[in-house]
Amino acid sequence: MQNVVIITAALFGGLAIILGAFGAHAFKKFLSAEKLESFEVGVRYQMYAALTLLILGFNFHFELQSERVAFYLITLGTLLFSVSIYFLSFAEYWKKNLKFLGPITPLGGLLMIAGWVAIIIRFL
């Protein structure tokens, strides 16, 4: 399980750097400043998750349920939060109505918070 967590962290981190670079250079040509700012929030939180998962991967053995739950919640929350922001940032450019993704973003944030609560529970 440790390897899965570390690989997930590395994927999140690597993709965050790639997406951040595209956001800083290529996407600014066709995304509004507001949409670009939202996109960057998604990238930032994805990197936070990557660093958190990296720390968990090197420090937890994932024998306790709270350790596994923390990984799953942070991972799923990050996917919902960041990916929904990425799609919402491009909706106008793609001329697609993706407003249904709006409620997904806070749900992802809630799952990430729950992942942090699982970390607290692990230490209690």
JOHU-V385962 format. One record per residue. N is the residue number from 1. NEAR is the number of other ideal C-beta (glycine too) atoms within 12 Angstrom. Layout:
N,NEAR  N,NEAR
This chain:
1,21  2,22  3,14  4,19  5,32  6,24  7,19  8,29  9,33  10,22  11,25  12,38  13,27  14,19  15,26  16,33  17,20  18,20  19,33  20,28  21,17  22,23  23,32  24,18  25,14  26,15  27,27  28,20  29,12  30,18  31,26  32,17  33,14  34,13  35,26  36,29  37,19  38,30  39,38  40,28  41,28  42,39  43,35  44,24  45,35  46,41  47,28  48,27  49,44  50,33  51,23  52,32  53,42  54,27  55,22  56,36  57,31  58,17  59,20  60,30  61,16  62,25  63,11  64,19  65,16  66,25  67,29  68,25  69,26  70,37  71,43  72,26  73,34  74,44  75,35  76,26  77,37  78,43  79,31  80,33  81,38  82,40  83,31  84,33  85,35  86,39  87,28  88,32  89,35  90,27  91,23  92,20  93,20  94,15  95,8  96,14  97,12  98,23  99,14  100,13  101,26  102,18  103,16  104,26  105,31  106,17  107,22  108,34  109,29  110,20  111,31  112,34  113,22  114,25  115,36  116,26  117,20  118,30  119,27  120,15  121,18  122,23  123,14  124,9
